[in-house]
Amino acid sequence: MIFAWLQHILPLHFISRCVGGLARSERTWIRSPFIRLFKWYFDVDLQLAEREHPSDYQSFNDFFTRRLKPSLREPSGLLSAPADGRISACGRIENNTMIQAKGKSFLVSDLLGQVDHPFGSGSFSTTYLSPRDYHRVHFPCAGKLEEATYIPGKLFSVNQQTTQHVDRLFARNERLVMHLSTEHGAMALVLVGAAIVAAIKPFWQSEPLRAGTAYTKGFNQLEVHQGQEAGQFLLGSTVILITERAFKWQAAPGDLIEMGWSMIRD
């Protein structure tokens, strides 16, 4: 409760940008101890990564957004998990409302930043990425990317404690919303930023989105493939998959998942 309360008064954007400067640094005396301490504290398994030694990374950001070894995560099923992490909530969308945590809900329209959308009676799945997880996000199925919108906002933590105490958390934090049309109906893939470094880098550019500046990009139905990289988190965060069709999810809240796992029950 105290941690959640402190986030209302701390200058999280300023703190995040300061930490972000350190995370971008390629100076050995900064990046080396930063990476080694983080690896030890969060028990990061570099055996899964293309580059297995901490000294192989040019900066902490380079380490944090590390690629996995080829073919380690093969997408499967009708919809595949967009990221490694833990399911924090999932289920049906009812009357434009989805669950954040036990006893807390929020409007899909608030999350997407638009009143008119096709998800009023669809389904959703929310995945929390812990600090030790692989932090690249992938498209859950083939489709056509219609539009992406970056919505500036707060930088609350997205851990379990905060989601249980901060109302409308995901609809208040900064986020990138990607709209897709697929053979299974409309979908939205939402990358939610969080405290500390709090940067989101979409696949179509080499630098993270500029914080605080609203941004919309049209793609004219750009074809994307299942498992194709959609973006990266530079520390954090949470991925929310929203579907027009009401699916029955394979995983339940609390389950650990890996990118590529089948999300839908047979």
Legacy VTK file of the C-alpha trace (Angstrom):
# vtk DataFile Version 3.0
C-alpha trace
ASCII
DATASET POLYDATA
POINTS 266 float
0.000 0.000 0.000
2.806 2.443 0.929
4.696 1.639 -2.286
1.592 2.344 -4.364
0.952 5.605 -2.476
4.538 6.812 -2.961
4.156 6.492 -6.725
1.504 9.219 -6.664
3.968 11.772 -5.294
7.361 10.739 -6.701
8.552 12.373 -9.971
8.561 9.047 -11.823
9.157 10.536 -15.280
12.230 12.409 -14.053
13.581 9.377 -12.172
12.960 7.161 -15.187
14.815 9.478 -17.574
17.802 9.662 -15.191
18.005 5.881 -14.907
17.468 5.678 -18.655
20.614 7.727 -19.215
22.652 5.226 -17.206
21.009 2.309 -19.007
22.058 3.733 -22.392
25.656 4.317 -21.332
28.354 2.267 -23.068
31.002 3.172 -20.506
32.466 -0.023 -19.099
32.516 1.203 -15.488
28.770 1.891 -15.706
27.375 -0.926 -17.845
29.473 -3.823 -16.494
28.549 -3.630 -12.772
24.976 -2.616 -13.667
24.500 -5.713 -15.858
26.237 -8.121 -13.467
24.297 -6.903 -10.435
20.990 -7.100 -12.288
21.780 -10.597 -13.614
22.655 -11.819 -10.131
19.773 -10.170 -8.272
17.039 -11.276 -10.705
18.681 -14.606 -11.595
18.673 -13.906 -15.334
19.411 -17.004 -17.418
21.757 -15.918 -20.206
21.980 -19.505 -21.469
18.781 -18.722 -23.365
20.281 -15.666 -25.065
22.255 -15.398 -28.303
25.042 -13.752 -26.305
25.673 -15.685 -23.096
28.250 -13.515 -21.327
27.558 -10.136 -19.637
30.621 -8.592 -21.297
29.069 -9.253 -24.733
26.611 -6.355 -24.288
27.358 -2.747 -25.192
24.980 -1.225 -22.634
22.419 -2.232 -20.043
19.671 -1.585 -22.609
21.442 -3.903 -25.037
21.468 -6.570 -22.317
17.864 -5.979 -21.263
16.506 -6.291 -24.810
18.688 -9.323 -25.577
17.581 -11.702 -28.313
16.964 -15.348 -27.561
18.722 -18.125 -29.424
17.182 -18.837 -32.851
14.200 -21.218 -32.873
13.992 -21.208 -29.064
10.467 -19.776 -29.172
8.428 -21.072 -32.092
4.877 -19.643 -32.364
2.071 -22.199 -32.246
-1.709 -22.415 -32.182
-4.421 -20.058 -33.372
-3.007 -17.308 -31.174
0.460 -17.528 -29.655
1.636 -15.786 -26.502
3.120 -12.372 -27.412
5.715 -12.408 -24.614
7.360 -14.340 -21.802
5.770 -13.554 -18.446
2.956 -14.288 -16.029
-0.750 -13.978 -16.778
-2.074 -11.366 -14.351
-5.649 -11.315 -15.694
-7.651 -12.723 -18.593
-11.230 -13.382 -19.578
-14.224 -11.890 -21.345
-14.840 -8.217 -21.991
-18.326 -7.286 -20.825
-19.962 -3.954 -21.626
-16.623 -2.417 -22.642
-15.114 -3.406 -19.271
-12.098 -5.583 -18.514
-10.473 -6.743 -15.287
-7.251 -5.223 -13.942
-7.058 -7.232 -10.708
-9.430 -8.715 -8.167
-12.056 -6.082 -7.424
-10.696 -3.614 -9.981
-11.753 -3.039 -13.586
-11.461 -0.347 -16.245
-12.885 0.561 -19.632
-11.386 -0.790 -22.839
-12.127 2.585 -24.461
-9.935 4.302 -21.852
-7.073 1.888 -22.515
-7.274 2.320 -26.290
-7.910 6.049 -26.152
-10.968 5.778 -28.388
-14.681 5.509 -27.722
-15.598 3.511 -30.828
-13.975 0.084 -31.054
-15.078 -3.503 -31.858
-14.036 -5.093 -28.547
-17.089 -4.438 -26.356
-17.857 -8.152 -25.947
-14.544 -9.749 -26.897
-11.770 -11.115 -24.705
-8.474 -9.993 -23.182
-5.271 -11.431 -21.761
-2.800 -9.421 -19.674
0.812 -10.595 -19.324
3.220 -9.108 -16.779
6.895 -9.221 -17.731
9.158 -9.451 -14.683
12.658 -7.907 -14.746
14.274 -11.299 -15.451
12.082 -12.054 -18.478
12.773 -11.776 -22.187
11.547 -8.281 -23.101
10.671 -8.439 -26.764
7.008 -8.568 -27.771
5.711 -10.495 -30.792
2.539 -10.571 -32.862
0.206 -13.403 -31.753
-0.971 -14.275 -35.264
-0.664 -13.237 -38.876
-2.644 -10.200 -39.913
-2.519 -6.672 -41.226
-1.273 -3.813 -39.079
-3.670 -0.919 -39.534
-2.445 1.753 -37.135
-0.351 2.348 -34.037
-0.969 5.044 -31.437
1.317 6.103 -28.606
-0.641 7.553 -25.671
1.385 9.539 -23.094
0.573 8.953 -19.452
1.798 8.091 -15.970
4.605 5.684 -15.113
3.222 3.639 -12.251
4.867 0.294 -11.570
2.853 -2.586 -13.034
3.723 -5.226 -10.430
1.026 -7.105 -8.549
1.034 -4.803 -5.530
0.446 -1.698 -7.616
-2.215 -3.232 -9.861
-4.206 -4.119 -6.755
-4.135 -0.592 -5.349
-4.026 1.900 -8.247
-7.329 2.369 -10.072
-7.331 2.200 -13.888
-3.568 1.616 -13.860
-3.129 0.407 -17.445
-5.418 3.114 -18.811
-3.350 5.782 -17.017
0.202 4.669 -17.856
1.870 5.559 -21.145
1.244 2.899 -23.776
1.523 1.922 -27.413
-1.632 0.529 -29.025
-1.280 -1.496 -32.239
-4.490 -2.224 -34.176
-4.617 -5.376 -36.303
-7.114 -6.944 -38.670
-6.862 -10.740 -38.799
-8.852 -13.715 -40.043
-10.025 -14.105 -36.436
-11.372 -10.565 -36.231
-9.937 -7.278 -35.010
-7.193 -7.310 -32.376
-5.279 -4.755 -30.368
-1.803 -5.385 -28.957
-1.083 -2.901 -26.160
2.420 -2.359 -24.759
2.148 -0.587 -21.389
5.098 1.396 -20.063
6.115 1.443 -16.400
8.388 3.098 -13.857
12.184 3.462 -14.048
13.514 3.372 -17.654
10.005 3.218 -19.138
10.738 3.254 -22.827
8.952 1.421 -25.634
10.718 0.795 -28.943
8.425 -0.354 -31.772
9.770 -2.563 -34.541
9.624 0.144 -37.211
12.207 2.491 -35.661
15.648 2.257 -34.082
14.952 4.573 -31.132
12.297 4.402 -28.387
9.166 6.496 -28.706
9.537 10.002 -27.367
7.890 10.143 -23.956
5.102 12.642 -23.479
4.450 13.242 -27.168
1.280 11.703 -28.607
1.955 9.814 -31.806
-0.110 8.037 -34.442
1.248 6.109 -37.418
-0.762 4.521 -40.207
0.493 1.356 -41.907
-1.919 0.871 -44.801
-2.539 -2.774 -43.889
1.071 -3.828 -43.472
1.265 -7.625 -43.424
2.778 -9.104 -40.252
3.471 -12.729 -39.421
2.786 -14.799 -36.326
5.799 -14.517 -34.057
7.194 -11.449 -35.822
8.694 -8.916 -33.415
6.335 -6.047 -32.593
8.475 -4.071 -30.158
10.760 -3.991 -27.127
10.549 -2.765 -23.539
13.530 -0.955 -22.050
12.567 -2.134 -18.543
9.036 -3.170 -17.663
6.292 -4.022 -18.236
2.891 -5.388 -19.353
1.376 -6.579 -22.634
-2.389 -6.692 -23.141
-3.921 -8.632 -26.024
-7.517 -7.680 -26.855
-9.624 -9.622 -29.347
-12.930 -8.909 -31.014
-13.785 -12.602 -30.865
-14.480 -14.093 -27.418
-11.794 -16.747 -26.999
-11.353 -19.300 -24.214
-7.817 -18.805 -22.940
-5.520 -21.750 -22.321
-3.708 -20.053 -19.427
-5.235 -18.741 -16.202
-4.239 -15.831 -13.934
-0.985 -16.684 -12.168
0.296 -19.005 -14.907
3.773 -18.508 -16.354
3.868 -18.475 -20.147
6.506 -18.223 -22.855
6.365 -16.316 -26.098
5.014 -18.621 -28.798
2.901 -20.853 -26.559
-0.623 -21.528 -27.805
-3.053 -19.236 -25.980
-6.338 -20.799 -27.080
-8.088 -23.961 -25.879
-8.953 -26.545 -28.511
LINES 1 267
266 0 1 2 3 4 5 6 7 8 9 10 11 12 13 14 15 16 17 18 19 20 21 22 23 24 25 26 27 28 29 30 31 32 33 34 35 36 37 38 39 40 41 42 43 44 45 46 47 48 49 50 51 52 53 54 55 56 57 58 59 60 61 62 63 64 65 66 67 68 69 70 71 72 73 74 75 76 77 78 79 80 81 82 83 84 85 86 87 88 89 90 91 92 93 94 95 96 97 98 99 100 101 102 103 104 105 106 107 108 109 110 111 112 113 114 115 116 117 118 119 120 121 122 123 124 125 126 127 128 129 130 131 132 133 134 135 136 137 138 139 140 141 142 143 144 145 146 147 148 149 150 151 152 153 154 155 156 157 158 159 160 161 162 163 164 165 166 167 168 169 170 171 172 173 174 175 176 177 178 179 180 181 182 183 184 185 186 187 188 189 190 191 192 193 194 195 196 197 198 199 200 201 202 203 204 205 206 207 208 209 210 211 212 213 214 215 216 217 218 219 220 221 222 223 224 225 226 227 228 229 230 231 232 233 234 235 236 237 238 239 240 241 242 243 244 245 246 247 248 249 250 251 252 253 254 255 256 257 258 259 260 261 262 263 264 265
